[in-house]
Amino acid sequence: MEPLAHSARPRHGILAQTYAEHVKGVVSRALLNAQRASAFYTGDARRFVASVGLGAEYHDLGKMDPANQDTLRRSSTEKLPVNHVDAGVAQLFSEAMRDSLAATIAYAHHIGLPDFLDQSQMRPGFVLRDPDTKSLTDARLMDYLDLHQRALADTAKPPAERPGPPGLSPSALRVALSCLVDADHQDTAVHYGNAADPHVMPLDPVRRLELLDRYVESLPGDGGERHAIRKAVYKTCRTRTITDTILACDSPVGSGKTTAVMAHLLKMAGERGLRRVFVVLPYTNIINQSVKTYRRALVKSAEDPETVVAAHHHRAEFAAPDSRHLALLWYAPIVVTTAVQFFETLAGNYPSAIRKLHNLPGSAVFIDEAHAALPAHLWPQAWRWLREFEREWRCHVVLGSGSLSRFWELEEFSSPPARLAELVPADVRDRSYSHEQQRLVYASCADRLDVGALLARVQKCQGPRLVILNTVYSAATVAREIAVRNGRTTVEHLSTALCPRDRETTLAAVEGRLKNKGDTDWALVGTSCIESGLDLSFRTGWRERASLNSLLQSAGRVNREGEARTAKVWDFELRYDAYLRPHPEFEASARILADFLAAGPVGPDLCTEAMRREVRAGGLARLASEIKKAEENRSFPEVARKFRVITEDTVTAVVDEGLAQRLAQHERVTATELQRLSVQIRRYREGEYALNPIPGHEDVYAWTLKYDAFLGYMAGVLDVLDFRNRGAVI
């Protein structure tokens, strides 16, 4: 009988997949991934591709064991009795192969990249081997190879370039594993009918830049100073010739960075033959707004906007075979993703987390609102990764913000400190900042405020009003209280408690209300996800104390166009209780902001010093050093564990009952549908929030408490809190 790689699923009408079919599919896809990525590799590209091909050819060699074949023919749910990875590792380490890179990715394609510091302590011959399986593998390896060669007798072999390239950086190891894992997962998904191979659309930067020019020219303008500044910034970014490959863009709020930096990225992509553009944003709400702009400006007629500009809102990485097709990958020519997704992929070691990384080489990358992208202690290692992808994989990087912290100039973050070229020249930048300083006044409340005191103070201010709090609990509590006291029409609420579909709807409602100049007696209440990047303008702002950058960015949503001669932004502290909750990660930065406020006026010129103080506070420098050491030691699991933008582990919860039922019934669901109708919940809340696992989909749950389009999942959470604190109402 012909050897199998995957079992049949008779209930679903799916035949078994043969070993030969699977290996051929994985090899062809892995080689294609590696060839596309290595076209931008500054190392030995031929050896890199050859090693990925060998890892793909032998990754499932141990499935040839008779016990494994018996299980594959009998059941699609039973675990294979013999570790099927060990045989491939043994063959790739053999005298005939001696390819350490191929052996590493074959070893890691299920369990992830290992801790090489631990592996270095292993006895000779046991590195990357399974001690419980090694003797059996060694005894049967020639039998496995004989069956393997018979199955693949008519298959073209990967190019022979041995041994594998020495001294690869950790990032290169991750890219190599990504090439194999994506091929393995994709081939399996195609066989089981869950997905088709992705269509890789060319970027076509020259044509898209022409479309962007046309879009920008069509935008209305009032002929004022702000409009003139935006035109100057766009023209500079669009036309300036720059040879550097990593740049800073310190351009104030409202100066048009969304389109101006995109023009620069497309220009660089055209000149340097880059294949993809990444826009990395700190918050999901900015993704919605930016994606809307890019889809209007960059999509050709007859193209599908979602295929051209992909929106990656939150975690969509699944290990279970039945859920892998729900993963959002980075195949689109323009990818808009969160800083969490982007940087935790660079840090990853686990296959599902790292699968999309091979699509990053040869890209133009914009880290927008860089001040909010990462906690301060993660930037030292993130900076090293950006430099690695710039130097090794020919990426072009721009770091931008209206309140840019120049961490690369500090020895705590960069060794040696670096100076970056500026995308926007000093004269244009100074003109922008001069206009910026005229529109705002900062003030600070002396007392800590409970809900009642906060609302009394906010209500006295001119509207429309913006209120930003540090946690989803506090934001939902304040929004609900305003609705109870003054009516639902007097408040909108925007936070990650809402799924992307409802965030889009709310944001559209907010934009519509702001255009109605007669509609002023209302407030938008939300979390830090609305402090950056959104093109919104309120009359008054209130920001719970968090950090200097948060205060400055929140101010960018107040009197944005300078409609009023001046406007006020209030800094305040809360009196915490069961409903109003502190955010522990803001404790140090809030103290630093308090010091700045006590010393005098605050502004963007203090941002770099604030970041220096933050990384020195609370042992953050020690954490940064630990991550650096783990990366140098190639302790991949430790790096992934410590480099967490969101410290708590999260799971995906579907808030739409119909979608949850479709998943449970194994109907076809796309990754985009899952993104739009789900939220992220901290894993430790799984029991408290009564999350219901969806059968067959690892880490995908159904939300079972109340959910509505106003408070999102916090509608149910607040109901639970009410019951605990006030008792049931009968």
C-alpha positions as CSV (number, residue, x, y, z in Angstrom):
1,M,0.0,0.0,0.0
2,E,1.2,3.5,-0.8
3,P,2.4,5.3,2.4
4,L,0.2,8.0,3.8
5,A,0.9,11.5,5.2
6,H,-2.6,12.4,6.4
7,S,-5.6,10.2,7.3
8,A,-8.9,10.1,5.4
9,R,-12.0,11.9,6.8
10,P,-14.9,9.7,5.6
11,R,-17.5,11.9,7.4
12,H,-16.4,14.8,5.3
13,G,-15.8,12.9,2.1
14,I,-12.0,13.6,2.2
15,L,-9.6,10.9,1.0
16,A,-6.3,10.2,2.7
17,Q,-3.3,12.1,1.4
18,T,-0.4,10.0,0.3
19,Y,3.1,10.7,1.6
20,A,4.4,11.4,-1.9
21,E,1.6,13.9,-2.6
22,H,2.2,15.8,0.6
23,V,6.0,15.8,0.4
24,K,5.9,17.0,-3.2
25,G,3.4,19.7,-2.3
26,V,5.4,20.9,0.7
27,V,8.8,20.9,-1.2
28,S,7.4,22.9,-4.1
29,R,5.7,25.5,-1.8
30,A,8.7,25.7,0.5
31,L,11.1,26.2,-2.3
32,L,8.9,28.9,-3.8
33,N,8.7,30.7,-0.4
34,A,12.4,30.5,0.0
35,Q,13.2,31.7,-3.5
36,R,10.9,34.7,-3.1
37,A,12.4,35.6,0.2
38,S,16.0,34.9,-0.7
39,A,15.8,37.2,-3.7
40,F,16.4,39.9,-1.1
41,Y,18.9,38.0,1.1
42,T,22.4,39.4,1.4
43,G,23.8,36.1,2.5
44,D,24.3,32.9,0.5
45,A,20.8,32.7,-1.1
46,R,21.5,29.4,-3.0
47,R,22.4,27.5,0.1
48,F,19.5,29.0,2.0
49,V,17.0,27.8,-0.6
50,A,18.7,24.4,-0.8
51,S,18.5,23.9,3.0
52,V,14.8,24.9,3.1
53,G,14.2,22.4,0.3
54,L,15.9,19.6,2.1
55,G,14.1,20.3,5.4
56,A,10.8,20.2,3.4
57,E,11.7,16.9,1.7
58,Y,12.5,15.0,5.0
59,H,10.3,16.8,7.5
60,D,7.8,13.9,7.7
61,L,10.3,11.0,7.1
62,G,9.3,9.3,10.4
63,K,5.7,8.8,9.2
64,M,7.2,5.8,7.2
65,D,7.4,3.9,10.5
66,P,4.9,0.9,10.3
67,A,3.2,1.9,13.6
68,N,2.6,5.4,12.3
69,Q,1.3,4.1,9.0
70,D,-1.2,1.8,10.8
71,T,-2.5,4.7,12.8
72,L,-2.8,7.0,9.7
73,R,-4.9,4.3,7.9
74,R,-7.1,3.7,10.9
75,S,-7.8,7.1,12.5
76,S,-7.7,10.8,11.8
77,T,-7.8,11.7,15.5
78,E,-5.3,9.3,17.1
79,K,-1.8,10.7,17.9
80,L,1.0,9.0,16.0
81,P,2.8,6.5,18.3
82,V,6.3,7.3,17.0
83,N,7.7,10.8,16.9
84,H,7.8,11.3,13.1
85,V,10.1,14.3,13.2
86,D,13.2,12.5,14.6
87,A,13.9,10.5,11.5
88,G,14.2,13.6,9.3
89,V,16.5,15.3,11.8
90,A,18.7,12.1,11.9
91,Q,19.0,12.0,8.1
92,L,19.7,15.7,7.7
93,F,22.5,15.5,10.4
94,S,23.9,12.3,8.7
95,E,27.3,12.3,6.9
96,A,25.3,12.2,3.6
97,M,23.6,15.5,4.4
98,R,25.3,17.5,7.2
99,D,22.8,20.3,6.8
100,S,22.2,21.9,10.2
101,L,19.7,24.5,9.0
102,A,17.6,21.9,7.3
103,A,17.8,19.7,10.4
104,T,16.8,22.6,12.6
105,I,13.7,23.6,10.6
106,A,12.6,19.9,10.3
107,Y,13.0,19.5,14.0
108,A,11.0,22.8,14.7
109,H,8.1,22.5,12.2
110,H,5.8,21.2,14.9
111,I,7.3,22.2,18.3
112,G,9.1,25.4,17.3
113,L,12.6,26.7,17.4
114,P,14.4,25.3,20.5
115,D,16.7,26.8,23.1
116,F,20.2,26.2,21.6
117,L,21.9,27.0,24.8
118,D,20.2,23.9,26.3
119,Q,20.9,21.9,23.1
120,S,24.6,22.8,23.4
121,Q,24.7,20.8,26.7
122,M,23.5,17.6,25.0
123,R,25.8,14.6,24.4
124,P,27.2,14.3,20.9
125,G,24.7,12.8,18.6
126,F,21.7,13.9,20.7
127,V,21.4,17.6,19.6
128,L,17.9,18.2,18.3
129,R,17.1,14.5,18.7
130,D,14.3,12.9,20.7
131,P,16.0,10.7,23.3
132,D,12.9,8.5,23.6
133,T,12.9,7.8,19.9
134,K,16.5,8.0,18.9
135,S,17.4,4.3,19.2
136,L,14.4,3.2,17.2
137,T,15.0,5.9,14.5
138,D,18.6,4.9,14.1
139,A,17.8,1.3,13.8
140,R,15.0,1.9,11.1
141,L,16.4,4.9,9.3
142,M,17.6,3.0,6.2
143,D,14.1,1.4,5.9
144,Y,12.4,4.8,6.1
145,L,14.8,6.2,3.5
146,D,14.2,3.2,1.2
147,L,10.4,3.8,1.3
148,H,10.9,7.5,1.0
149,Q,13.0,7.1,-2.2
150,R,10.5,4.7,-3.7
151,A,7.6,7.1,-3.0
152,L,9.5,10.1,-4.5
153,A,11.3,8.3,-7.3
154,D,9.9,10.5,-10.0
155,T,10.3,13.8,-8.0
156,A,12.8,16.4,-9.0
157,K,15.3,16.9,-6.1
158,P,16.0,20.3,-4.4
159,P,19.2,21.9,-5.5
160,A,22.3,20.3,-3.9
161,E,24.2,23.0,-1.9
162,R,25.8,21.4,1.2
163,P,26.4,21.9,4.0
164,G,23.9,24.5,5.0
165,P,25.0,28.1,5.5
166,P,26.9,28.6,8.7
167,G,26.4,31.5,11.1
168,L,22.9,32.4,10.2
169,S,21.3,35.1,12.3
170,P,18.4,34.2,14.5
171,S,16.1,36.1,12.2
172,A,17.3,34.1,9.2
173,L,16.5,30.9,11.1
174,R,13.0,32.2,11.7
175,V,12.5,33.1,8.1
176,A,13.7,29.6,7.0
177,L,11.3,27.9,9.4
178,S,8.5,30.2,8.1
179,C,9.1,29.0,4.6
180,L,8.7,25.4,5.6
181,V,5.8,25.8,8.1
182,D,3.7,27.8,5.7
183,A,4.2,25.2,3.0
184,D,3.3,22.4,5.3
185,H,0.2,24.1,6.7
186,Q,-0.9,25.3,3.3
187,D,-0.6,21.9,1.6
188,T,-2.6,20.3,4.4
189,A,-5.3,23.0,4.2
190,V,-5.6,22.6,0.5
191,H,-5.9,18.8,0.8
192,Y,-8.7,19.0,3.4
193,G,-10.5,21.6,1.3
194,N,-10.2,24.4,3.8
195,A,-8.2,26.8,1.6
196,A,-6.7,27.4,-1.8
197,D,-3.2,28.5,-2.5
198,P,-2.9,32.3,-2.0
199,H,-2.7,34.5,-5.1
200,V,0.4,36.6,-4.8
201,M,-0.5,39.9,-6.4
202,P,2.4,42.1,-7.5
203,L,2.8,45.5,-5.7
204,D,3.1,47.5,-8.9
205,P,4.4,50.5,-7.0
206,V,4.7,52.9,-10.0
207,R,1.1,52.6,-10.9
208,R,-0.1,52.7,-7.3
209,L,1.9,55.8,-6.7
210,E,0.2,57.4,-9.7
211,L,-3.2,56.5,-8.1
212,L,-2.1,58.0,-4.8
213,D,-1.0,61.2,-6.4
214,R,-4.4,61.5,-8.0
215,Y,-6.2,60.7,-4.8
216,V,-4.3,63.4,-2.8
217,E,-4.9,66.0,-5.5
218,S,-8.6,65.3,-5.2
219,L,-8.8,66.0,-1.5
220,P,-10.5,69.2,-0.5
221,G,-8.6,72.0,1.2
222,D,-9.5,75.3,2.8
223,G,-6.4,77.1,1.6
224,G,-5.3,77.6,5.2
225,E,-1.9,77.0,6.8
226,R,-2.7,73.4,7.8
227,H,-3.6,72.5,4.2
228,A,-0.4,74.1,2.9
229,I,1.6,72.1,5.4
230,R,0.1,68.9,4.3
231,K,0.8,69.6,0.7
232,A,4.5,70.4,1.6
233,V,4.9,67.2,3.6
234,Y,3.4,65.1,0.8
235,K,5.5,66.7,-1.9
236,T,8.7,66.3,0.2
237,C,8.0,62.6,0.9
238,R,6.9,61.9,-2.7
239,T,10.0,63.5,-4.4
240,R,12.9,63.5,-2.0
241,T,15.9,61.3,-3.0
242,I,17.3,59.4,0.0
243,T,19.9,56.7,0.0
244,D,19.5,55.6,3.6
245,T,17.4,52.5,4.3
246,I,16.1,53.4,7.7
247,L,14.6,56.8,8.4
248,A,12.8,58.9,11.0
249,C,9.7,60.9,10.2
250,D,8.9,63.4,13.0
251,S,5.9,65.2,11.6
252,P,3.2,66.7,13.8
253,V,-0.4,65.6,14.2
254,G,-2.5,66.4,11.1
255,S,0.3,66.8,8.7
256,G,-0.8,64.0,6.4
257,K,1.6,61.2,7.3
258,T,-0.8,58.4,6.2
259,T,-0.5,59.4,2.5
260,A,2.8,61.1,2.6
261,V,4.8,58.2,4.0
262,M,3.0,55.8,1.7
263,A,4.1,57.9,-1.3
264,H,7.7,57.6,0.0
265,L,7.4,53.8,0.5
266,L,6.0,53.2,-3.0
267,K,8.7,55.4,-4.5
268,M,11.4,53.3,-2.7
269,A,9.7,50.1,-3.7
270,G,9.8,51.1,-7.3
271,E,13.4,52.2,-7.2
272,R,14.7,49.2,-5.2
273,G,12.4,46.5,-6.6
274,L,10.7,45.8,-3.2
275,R,7.7,43.4,-3.3
276,R,5.5,44.5,-0.4
277,V,4.5,47.5,1.8
278,F,3.8,47.1,5.6
279,V,2.1,49.7,7.6
280,V,2.5,48.9,11.3
281,L,0.1,50.6,13.7
282,P,-0.4,50.5,17.5
283,Y,-4.2,50.2,17.6
284,T,-6.9,48.4,15.7
285,N,-9.0,51.6,15.3
286,I,-6.2,53.3,13.3
287,I,-6.1,50.2,11.1
288,N,-9.7,50.7,10.1
289,Q,-9.2,54.4,9.2
290,S,-5.9,53.8,7.4
291,V,-7.2,50.8,5.4
292,K,-10.2,52.8,4.3
293,T,-7.8,55.5,3.0
294,Y,-5.5,53.1,1.3
295,R,-8.3,51.1,-0.4
296,R,-9.7,54.3,-1.8
297,A,-6.3,55.6,-3.0
298,L,-4.3,52.6,-4.1
299,V,-6.7,50.0,-5.7
300,K,-7.0,49.8,-9.4
301,S,-10.3,49.3,-11.1
302,A,-11.5,45.7,-11.2
303,E,-9.2,44.8,-8.2
304,D,-10.6,43.5,-5.0
305,P,-9.7,46.1,-2.3
306,E,-9.4,43.4,0.4
307,T,-6.9,41.5,-1.7
308,V,-4.8,44.6,-2.4
309,V,-4.8,46.1,1.1
310,A,-5.0,43.4,3.9
311,A,-6.2,44.5,7.4
312,H,-4.7,42.4,10.2
313,H,-6.6,43.5,13.3
314,H,-5.6,41.0,16.0
315,R,-4.2,37.6,16.7
316,A,-5.1,35.0,14.1
317,E,-2.6,32.2,14.6
318,F,-3.9,28.7,15.1
319,A,-2.0,25.4,15.6
320,A,-4.9,23.0,15.2
321,P,-5.1,21.6,11.6
322,D,-8.8,22.4,11.3
323,S,-8.1,26.1,12.2
324,R,-4.9,26.8,10.3
325,H,-6.8,28.1,7.3
326,L,-8.2,30.9,9.5
327,A,-4.7,32.4,10.0
328,L,-4.2,35.8,8.4
329,L,-1.0,35.7,6.4
330,W,1.0,38.5,4.8
331,Y,0.6,37.7,1.1
332,A,-1.2,41.0,0.1
333,P,1.0,43.6,-1.6
334,I,0.0,46.1,1.1
335,V,-0.4,44.8,4.7
336,V,-1.8,47.0,7.5
337,T,-1.2,45.2,10.8
338,T,-0.8,45.9,14.5
339,A,2.5,46.4,16.3
340,V,1.6,43.4,18.4
341,Q,1.3,41.1,15.4
342,F,4.4,42.5,13.6
343,F,6.9,42.5,16.4
344,E,5.7,39.3,18.1
345,T,6.1,37.6,14.7
346,L,9.7,38.8,14.6
347,A,10.2,37.4,18.2
348,G,8.3,34.2,17.5
349,N,9.5,30.6,17.8
350,Y,6.3,28.6,17.5
351,P,5.2,27.5,14.0
352,S,1.8,29.1,13.9
353,A,3.2,32.5,15.1
354,I,6.1,32.5,12.7
355,R,4.4,31.1,9.6
356,K,3.9,34.5,7.8
357,L,7.4,35.9,8.4
358,H,8.9,34.8,5.1
359,N,6.7,37.4,3.4
360,L,8.6,40.3,5.1
361,P,12.0,40.2,3.3
362,G,12.1,42.8,0.5
363,S,9.5,45.1,2.0
364,A,9.1,48.8,2.7
365,V,8.0,49.1,6.4
366,F,6.3,52.1,8.1
367,I,6.2,51.9,11.9
368,D,3.6,54.6,12.4
369,E,2.9,56.1,15.8
370,A,6.2,54.4,16.8
371,H,5.9,56.1,20.3
372,A,3.0,53.7,21.1
373,A,4.1,50.6,19.2
374,L,6.0,48.9,22.1
375,P,6.7,49.2,25.8
376,A,10.0,51.0,26.3
377,H,11.9,47.9,27.4
378,L,11.1,46.0,24.2
379,W,12.5,48.6,21.8
380,P,16.2,47.7,22.2
381,Q,15.7,44.2,20.8
382,A,13.0,45.4,18.3
383,W,15.6,47.9,17.0
384,R,18.1,45.1,16.5
385,W,15.5,43.1,14.5
386,L,14.6,46.1,12.3
387,R,18.3,46.6,11.6
388,E,18.7,42.9,10.8
389,F,15.9,43.0,8.3
390,E,17.2,46.2,6.8
391,R,20.7,44.8,6.3
392,E,20.1,41.1,5.7
393,W,16.8,41.2,3.9
394,R,16.9,44.6,2.1
395,C,13.9,46.0,3.9
396,H,13.4,49.8,3.9
397,V,12.1,51.2,7.3
398,V,10.5,54.4,8.4
399,L,9.8,55.2,12.0
400,G,7.2,57.9,12.4
401,S,5.2,59.8,15.0
402,G,3.9,63.2,15.8
403,S,5.7,62.9,19.1
404,L,8.7,60.7,18.1
405,S,10.9,59.3,20.9
406,R,14.4,59.0,19.3
407,F,15.4,56.0,21.3
408,W,18.1,55.0,18.8
409,E,20.1,58.0,20.0
410,L,20.2,56.6,23.5
411,E,22.9,54.1,24.5
412,E,20.2,52.2,26.6
413,F,18.5,51.3,23.3
414,S,21.2,51.2,20.6
415,S,24.9,50.3,20.9
416,P,26.4,52.4,19.6
417,P,23.8,55.2,19.5
418,A,22.6,56.0,15.9
419,R,21.6,59.0,13.9
420,L,18.9,58.6,11.4
421,A,18.2,60.6,8.3
422,E,15.0,62.6,8.5
423,L,12.3,62.0,5.9
424,V,10.8,65.5,6.4
425,P,13.4,68.3,6.2
426,A,13.8,70.6,9.2
427,D,12.2,73.6,7.6
428,V,9.0,71.8,6.8
429,R,8.9,70.2,10.2
430,D,9.6,73.5,12.1
431,R,6.7,75.1,10.1
432,S,4.4,72.3,11.3
433,Y,5.4,72.6,14.9
434,S,5.0,76.3,14.9
435,H,1.4,75.9,13.8
436,E,0.9,73.1,16.3
437,Q,1.9,75.1,19.4
438,Q,-0.9,77.7,18.8
439,R,-3.9,75.4,19.2
440,L,-3.7,73.8,22.6
441,V,-3.3,74.4,26.3
442,Y,-2.6,71.6,28.8
443,A,-4.1,71.5,32.3
444,S,-4.0,69.0,35.2
445,C,-6.6,68.1,37.9
446,A,-5.3,68.3,41.4
447,D,-7.7,65.6,42.9
448,R,-8.4,62.0,42.0
449,L,-11.8,61.7,40.5
450,D,-14.5,59.1,40.9
451,V,-17.1,58.6,38.1
452,G,-19.4,61.3,39.4
453,A,-16.7,63.9,39.9
454,L,-15.2,63.1,36.4
455,L,-18.6,63.5,34.7
456,A,-19.4,66.7,36.5
457,R,-16.1,68.2,35.3
458,V,-16.3,66.9,31.8
459,Q,-19.9,68.1,31.4
460,K,-18.9,71.7,32.1
461,C,-16.5,71.7,29.2
462,Q,-17.4,72.7,25.6
463,G,-18.3,69.8,23.4
464,P,-18.0,67.6,21.6
465,R,-15.7,66.1,24.3
466,L,-13.1,63.3,24.2
467,V,-12.5,61.2,27.3
468,I,-9.7,58.6,27.2
469,L,-9.1,56.1,30.0
470,N,-6.5,53.4,30.6
471,T,-8.6,50.2,30.7
472,V,-11.6,48.8,28.9
473,Y,-13.3,48.5,32.4
474,S,-13.0,52.2,33.1
475,A,-14.0,53.2,29.6
476,A,-17.1,51.0,29.6
477,T,-18.1,52.1,33.1
478,V,-17.9,55.8,32.2
479,A,-19.6,55.4,28.9
480,R,-22.5,53.5,30.5
481,E,-22.9,56.0,33.3
482,I,-23.1,58.9,30.8
483,A,-25.8,57.0,28.9
484,V,-27.7,56.3,32.1
485,R,-27.6,60.0,33.3
486,N,-27.9,61.9,30.0
487,G,-29.2,59.4,27.4
488,R,-27.6,57.1,24.9
489,T,-27.4,59.9,22.3
490,T,-25.0,61.8,24.5
491,V,-22.1,59.3,24.3
492,E,-20.2,57.0,22.0
493,H,-17.9,54.3,23.1
494,L,-14.8,52.9,21.3
495,S,-12.4,50.3,22.6
496,T,-11.1,46.8,21.9
497,A,-14.2,45.5,23.8
498,L,-15.9,45.9,20.4
499,C,-15.3,43.6,17.5
500,P,-13.7,45.2,14.3
501,R,-17.1,45.4,12.6
502,D,-18.7,47.4,15.4
503,R,-15.6,49.6,15.8
504,E,-15.9,50.5,12.2
505,T,-19.6,51.3,12.7
506,T,-18.9,53.4,15.8
507,L,-16.1,55.3,14.2
508,A,-18.3,56.1,11.2
509,A,-21.0,57.4,13.6
510,V,-18.4,59.5,15.4
511,E,-17.1,61.0,12.1
512,G,-20.6,61.8,11.1
513,R,-21.5,63.5,14.4
514,L,-18.3,65.6,14.2
515,K,-19.2,66.9,10.8
516,N,-22.5,68.2,12.2
517,K,-21.4,71.4,13.8
518,G,-24.7,71.8,15.6
519,D,-24.2,68.4,17.4
520,T,-21.9,69.4,20.3
521,D,-23.4,68.1,23.6
522,W,-21.9,64.6,23.5
523,A,-18.7,62.7,24.4
524,L,-16.6,59.9,22.9
525,V,-15.3,57.7,25.6
526,G,-12.6,55.1,24.9
527,T,-9.2,53.7,25.6
528,S,-5.7,54.5,24.3
529,C,-6.7,52.9,21.0
530,I,-8.3,56.3,20.0
531,E,-5.4,58.5,21.1
532,S,-3.3,58.1,18.0
533,G,-3.7,58.3,14.2
534,L,-7.4,58.9,14.0
535,D,-8.5,61.9,11.9
536,L,-10.9,63.2,14.6
537,S,-11.2,66.7,16.2
538,F,-13.0,67.4,19.5
539,R,-13.4,70.7,21.3
540,T,-12.1,69.5,24.7
541,G,-10.0,66.5,25.7
542,W,-9.7,64.5,28.9
543,R,-6.9,62.0,29.3
544,E,-6.3,59.7,32.3
545,R,-2.7,60.0,33.3
546,A,-0.6,57.4,31.5
547,S,2.5,58.8,29.8
548,L,3.8,61.9,28.2
549,N,3.4,60.5,24.7
550,S,-0.2,59.4,25.5
551,L,-1.1,63.0,26.6
552,L,0.5,64.5,23.5
553,Q,-1.1,62.1,21.1
554,S,-4.5,62.5,22.8
555,A,-4.1,66.2,22.2
556,G,-3.8,65.4,18.5
557,R,-7.6,64.6,18.5
558,V,-8.5,68.0,20.0
559,N,-8.9,71.2,17.9
560,R,-7.1,69.3,15.2
561,E,-7.7,71.8,12.5
562,G,-7.4,74.8,14.7
563,E,-11.1,75.7,14.4
564,A,-11.0,77.4,17.8
565,R,-8.3,79.9,18.7
566,T,-7.2,77.5,21.5
567,A,-8.5,74.4,23.2
568,K,-7.8,72.6,26.5
569,V,-6.6,69.1,27.2
570,W,-7.0,67.9,30.8
571,D,-4.8,65.4,32.5
572,F,-6.5,63.6,35.4
573,E,-6.2,60.7,37.8
574,L,-9.0,58.3,38.9
575,R,-10.1,57.0,42.3
576,Y,-10.1,53.3,41.6
577,D,-12.8,50.8,42.6
578,A,-14.3,47.6,41.3
579,Y,-15.4,49.3,38.0
580,L,-12.7,51.9,37.5
581,R,-9.4,49.9,37.2
582,P,-5.8,50.9,36.9
583,H,-3.5,49.8,34.2
584,P,-0.3,48.4,35.9
585,E,1.9,49.0,32.9
586,F,1.3,52.8,33.1
587,E,2.5,53.1,36.7
588,A,6.1,54.2,35.9
589,S,5.3,56.4,32.9
590,A,2.5,58.2,34.8
591,R,4.9,59.1,37.6
592,I,7.3,60.5,35.0
593,L,4.6,62.5,33.4
594,A,3.6,63.9,36.8
595,D,7.2,65.1,37.2
596,F,7.2,66.8,33.8
597,L,3.8,68.5,34.5
598,A,5.1,69.8,37.8
599,A,8.2,71.2,36.2
600,G,6.5,73.3,33.5
601,P,5.1,73.1,30.0
602,V,5.2,69.8,28.2
603,G,5.9,69.1,24.5
604,P,7.4,66.7,22.0
605,D,10.9,67.8,22.8
606,L,10.6,65.8,26.1
607,C,9.6,62.5,24.5
608,T,13.1,61.0,24.2
609,E,14.0,61.9,27.8
610,A,10.7,60.4,28.9
611,M,11.6,57.2,27.2
612,R,15.0,57.1,28.8
613,R,13.4,57.5,32.3
614,E,10.8,54.8,31.5
615,V,13.4,52.2,30.6
616,R,15.4,52.9,33.7
617,A,12.4,52.7,36.0
618,G,11.1,49.5,37.5
619,G,13.8,47.2,36.3
620,L,12.9,47.6,32.7
621,A,16.6,47.9,31.7
622,R,17.1,44.5,33.2
623,L,14.3,43.0,31.2
624,A,15.7,44.5,28.0
625,S,19.1,43.0,28.8
626,E,17.6,39.6,29.4
627,I,15.8,39.6,26.0
628,K,19.0,40.6,24.3
629,K,21.0,37.9,26.0
630,A,18.4,35.2,25.2
631,E,18.4,36.3,21.5
632,E,22.2,36.1,21.4
633,N,22.1,32.7,22.9
634,R,19.5,31.6,20.5
635,S,17.2,30.7,23.3
636,F,14.2,31.1,21.1
637,P,11.4,30.0,23.5
638,E,12.7,32.5,26.1
639,V,12.8,35.3,23.6
640,A,9.2,34.6,22.5
641,R,8.1,34.4,26.2
642,K,9.7,37.6,27.3
643,F,9.1,39.7,24.2
644,R,5.4,40.2,24.7
645,V,3.7,43.4,23.7
646,I,0.6,42.3,25.5
647,T,1.9,40.5,28.6
648,E,-1.2,38.3,29.1
649,D,-1.9,35.4,26.7
650,T,-5.1,35.9,24.7
651,V,-7.6,33.8,22.9
652,T,-10.1,34.6,20.1
653,A,-13.7,34.9,21.1
654,V,-16.4,35.0,18.4
655,V,-19.2,37.4,19.3
656,D,-21.5,36.6,16.4
657,E,-23.7,33.6,17.2
658,G,-24.2,32.7,13.5
659,L,-20.5,32.7,12.8
660,A,-19.8,30.5,15.9
661,Q,-22.4,28.0,14.7
662,R,-20.9,27.9,11.2
663,L,-17.5,27.1,12.7
664,A,-18.9,24.4,15.0
665,Q,-20.5,22.8,11.9
666,H,-17.2,23.0,10.0
667,E,-18.6,25.3,7.3
668,R,-16.3,27.4,5.3
669,V,-15.2,30.6,7.1
670,T,-12.6,33.0,6.0
671,A,-9.9,34.6,8.1
672,T,-11.4,38.0,7.3
673,E,-14.8,37.0,8.6
674,L,-13.2,35.7,11.8
675,Q,-11.3,38.9,12.3
676,R,-14.3,41.2,11.9
677,L,-16.6,39.3,14.2
678,S,-14.3,38.4,17.1
679,V,-12.5,39.9,20.1
680,Q,-9.4,39.1,22.0
681,I,-9.9,37.9,25.6
682,R,-7.1,37.2,28.1
683,R,-6.8,33.5,28.5
684,Y,-7.0,33.5,32.3
685,R,-10.5,35.0,32.0
686,E,-11.8,32.0,30.0
687,G,-13.7,30.5,33.0
688,E,-14.8,33.9,34.4
689,Y,-16.3,35.0,31.1
690,A,-17.9,31.6,30.4
691,L,-16.1,31.2,27.0
692,N,-17.3,28.2,25.2
693,P,-14.7,26.3,23.1
694,I,-15.8,25.7,19.5
695,P,-15.3,22.1,18.7
696,G,-12.4,21.3,16.3
697,H,-10.9,24.9,16.5
698,E,-8.1,25.3,18.9
699,D,-8.1,28.6,20.7
700,V,-11.3,29.8,19.1
701,Y,-14.2,30.3,21.5
702,A,-17.8,31.5,21.4
703,W,-18.7,34.5,23.6
704,T,-21.7,33.5,25.7
705,L,-22.3,36.6,27.9
706,K,-24.1,39.7,26.7
707,Y,-22.6,41.6,23.8
708,D,-23.9,44.7,22.2
709,A,-22.7,47.3,19.6
710,F,-22.3,50.0,22.3
711,L,-20.2,48.4,25.0
712,G,-19.1,45.3,23.2
713,Y,-18.2,42.4,25.4
714,M,-18.0,44.7,28.4
715,A,-21.8,44.8,28.3
716,G,-21.8,41.2,29.7
717,V,-18.8,41.8,32.0
718,L,-20.4,44.8,33.6
719,D,-23.6,42.7,34.1
720,V,-21.5,40.2,36.0
721,L,-19.9,42.9,38.1
722,D,-23.3,44.4,38.9
723,F,-24.4,41.0,40.1
724,R,-21.4,40.6,42.3
725,N,-21.4,44.1,43.8
726,R,-25.1,44.9,44.0
727,G,-26.9,41.6,43.9
728,A,-29.4,40.2,41.5
729,V,-32.5,42.2,40.6
730,I,-35.7,40.0,40.5
